[in-house]
Amino acid sequence: MKKHSIKQYICLILMVILALSFILTIFRMQRPATPNIITQASKKNSSESSTQATSAVSIPQGSYVEITFNFNRSSNKKGSDQFAAWIEDSNGKFVRTLVVTQYAARKGAAKYTFCLPTWSERSGARANSQEIDTAAGATPKTGTIHYYWDLTDKNNTPVKPGIYHLYLEGTQSETDQLLFQGNINVGGQSAAITAAPTYKSGKAPDTPMLSAVTFLYKP
């Protein structure tokens, strides 16, 4: 009788183990698989240690201008690795700052004369802190950058049709500054412009901070 009870006890344990194993198998089958997602923020180039970056600005609805460029962050010196993008009308009147790196906006351009000198002069940056604060953003990591202009001025009023000048200026170091320019016709046909740089020193550095700059107009 005692042996019979032990056998029954062992059989009961085995049945419980089998039941638990079956339940665990069913649970694993019903559990959704984790998707293999690689975000732009975590994707790394095999030849670079820096994280690829992209701007967080969303694409506007309707007509817009997209500014795309490659950014190579290579210096940790004060006033370096700074850039700004802005718009002027056909008469050279300043329309708005689209984006400016935060360090340059807050003190770099005022403290260092070599830091974004063209943008600083034309924007009147020191005299219009509210607009600059709105456009300022942290210096991004190395990667392809996208910014969008929704065809409004600094007061968020839609601009009139016509020719507008787009500028992208970069300060790579005290001796290396570069400027890109492109013209688009607001109200005209779609256009894509590849902008060539002008270097203040007269020659390009071995590894330019800004490259592959394009201005795309989508009516």
C-alpha positions as a printed Julia matrix, in Angstrom:
219×3 Matrix{Float64}:
  0.0    0.0     0.0
  2.86   2.31    0.82
  4.69   1.48   -2.44
  1.49   2.09   -4.37
  1.11   5.53   -2.75
  4.7    6.48   -3.67
  4.12   5.5    -7.3
  0.96   7.57   -7.4
  2.82  10.53   -5.91
  5.61  10.27   -8.53
  3.05  10.01  -11.34
  1.26  13.08  -10.02
  4.51  15.09  -10.0
  5.3   14.03  -13.57
  1.81  15.04  -14.72
  2.2   18.46  -13.1
  5.59  18.96  -14.79
  4.17  17.96  -18.18
  1.2   20.28  -17.71
  3.44  23.22  -16.81
  5.68  22.51  -19.79
  2.66  22.45  -22.11
  1.32  25.74  -20.72
  4.74  27.39  -21.11
  4.97  26.23  -24.72
  1.53  27.67  -25.53
  2.47  30.98  -23.87
  5.65  31.28  -25.95
  3.74  30.56  -29.17
  1.17  33.25  -28.46
  3.66  35.91  -27.35
  4.35  38.4   -30.19
  7.92  38.55  -31.45
  9.93  41.67  -30.72
 10.4   43.59  -33.98
 13.95  44.18  -35.17
 13.92  47.97  -35.35
 17.05  50.06  -35.88
 16.34  53.69  -35.16
 18.26  56.51  -36.77
 19.47  57.59  -33.35
 21.08  54.22  -32.58
 22.39  53.23  -36.02
 26.19  53.51  -36.18
 28.51  53.61  -39.15
 31.05  50.8   -38.97
 33.9   53.22  -39.7
 32.82  55.9   -37.22
 32.37  55.93  -33.48
 29.91  58.83  -33.48
 26.16  58.28  -33.64
 24.34  59.15  -36.84
 21.96  62.04  -36.31
 18.94  63.56  -37.93
 17.01  66.7   -37.17
 13.83  66.39  -35.14
 11.98  68.98  -37.21
  8.86  67.49  -38.83
  7.93  67.97  -42.5
  5.44  70.84  -42.88
  2.11  70.34  -44.59
  1.69  72.0   -47.98
  4.57  73.79  -49.7
  8.0   73.84  -48.07
 11.74  74.02  -48.59
 13.99  71.23  -47.33
 17.63  71.84  -46.51
 19.74  68.68  -46.36
 23.44  68.38  -45.6
 26.07  66.14  -44.1
 27.49  67.36  -40.81
 30.88  66.23  -39.54
 31.51  67.19  -35.94
 35.26  67.18  -35.61
 36.36  69.87  -33.15
 35.82  70.56  -29.46
 37.26  74.08  -29.55
 35.18  77.03  -28.41
 33.16  78.59  -31.2
 33.77  75.69  -33.58
 31.4   73.17  -35.2
 28.64  75.8   -35.33
 26.2   76.44  -38.17
 23.15  78.51  -39.07
 20.61  78.47  -41.89
 18.53  81.5   -42.81
 16.45  83.09  -45.56
 16.58  86.49  -47.26
 14.28  87.93  -49.92
 15.36  89.08  -53.39
 16.28  92.52  -52.01
 18.54  91.07  -49.34
 16.05  91.71  -46.55
 16.36  89.22  -43.71
 13.29  86.94  -43.54
 14.06  84.56  -40.69
 16.59  82.26  -39.05
 15.65  78.69  -39.8
 18.11  77.09  -37.38
 21.24  78.05  -35.48
 23.34  75.97  -33.12
 22.62  76.8   -29.52
 26.14  77.7   -28.45
 26.53  80.23  -31.27
 23.1   81.71  -30.61
 23.59  82.19  -26.88
 27.15  83.45  -26.69
 29.48  82.06  -29.36
 28.64  84.54  -32.11
 28.86  87.46  -29.69
 32.08  86.3   -28.02
 34.02  85.1   -31.08
 34.04  87.26  -34.21
 34.9   84.23  -36.34
 31.79  82.32  -35.21
 29.09  82.59  -37.91
 30.01  86.18  -38.83
 27.69  86.45  -41.87
 24.62  85.16  -40.05
 25.4   87.28  -36.99
 25.64  90.47  -39.06
 22.61  89.9   -41.28
 20.27  88.53  -38.64
 20.97  91.17  -36.04
 21.25  88.22  -33.68
 22.19  90.25  -30.64
 19.14  92.48  -31.07
 16.44  89.84  -31.52
 16.81  87.19  -28.84
 13.24  85.86  -29.04
 13.55  84.79  -32.67
 17.0   83.34  -32.06
 15.83  81.39  -28.99
 13.05  79.86  -31.09
 15.45  78.77  -33.84
 18.31  77.64  -31.6
 19.05  73.94  -31.24
 21.78  71.77  -29.74
 24.76  71.0   -31.96
 23.91  67.63  -33.53
 26.12  64.59  -33.8
 27.79  63.55  -37.04
 25.27  62.52  -39.68
 22.84  63.67  -42.36
 20.75  66.62  -41.24
 17.35  67.76  -42.53
 15.63  71.08  -41.81
 12.39  72.42  -43.25
 11.15  75.92  -43.98
  7.36  76.28  -44.06
  7.56  79.47  -46.17
  6.76  81.83  -43.3
  8.74  84.78  -41.96
  9.95  85.34  -38.39
  6.4   86.39  -37.42
  4.96  83.14  -38.87
  3.33  85.11  -41.7
  3.36  83.36  -45.11
  5.88  84.98  -47.45
  4.87  86.43  -50.81
  5.69  84.58  -54.05
  9.08  85.43  -55.51
 12.79  84.71  -55.34
 14.32  83.9   -51.96
 17.95  83.31  -51.04
 18.78  80.38  -48.77
 22.01  80.4   -46.79
 23.87  77.83  -44.73
 26.96  79.04  -42.89
 29.38  76.96  -40.88
 32.3   77.71  -38.58
 34.57  74.71  -38.43
 37.39  76.48  -36.62
 38.84  79.93  -36.16
 40.39  79.78  -39.63
 37.81  77.65  -41.46
 34.44  79.21  -42.25
 32.22  78.25  -45.18
 29.04  79.57  -46.74
 26.48  77.92  -49.04
 23.82  79.79  -51.01
 20.88  78.74  -53.19
 17.92  80.56  -54.71
 14.37  79.26  -54.93
 11.24  80.71  -56.51
  8.33  80.53  -54.1
  5.2   80.05  -56.18
  7.18  78.57  -59.06
  7.92  74.99  -60.06
  9.61  72.44  -57.83
 13.38  72.67  -57.83
 16.38  70.92  -56.31
 19.64  72.84  -55.95
 23.05  71.47  -55.06
 24.93  74.31  -53.39
 28.67  74.83  -53.71
 30.6   76.25  -50.75
 32.59  79.45  -50.53
 35.51  79.2   -48.11
 36.71  82.29  -46.27
 40.26  80.93  -46.25
 40.05  80.3   -50.0
 40.49  76.54  -49.72
 38.58  73.6   -48.31
 39.81  71.79  -45.18
 40.76  68.14  -45.47
 37.44  67.11  -43.89
 34.77  69.81  -44.35
 32.29  70.25  -41.54
 29.41  70.7   -44.0
 29.04  68.9   -47.32
 26.46  67.58  -49.82
 24.24  70.62  -49.25
 20.96  70.63  -51.18
 17.94  72.94  -51.19
 14.68  71.33  -52.31
 11.56  73.37  -53.03
  8.23  71.53  -53.0
  5.31  73.73  -54.14
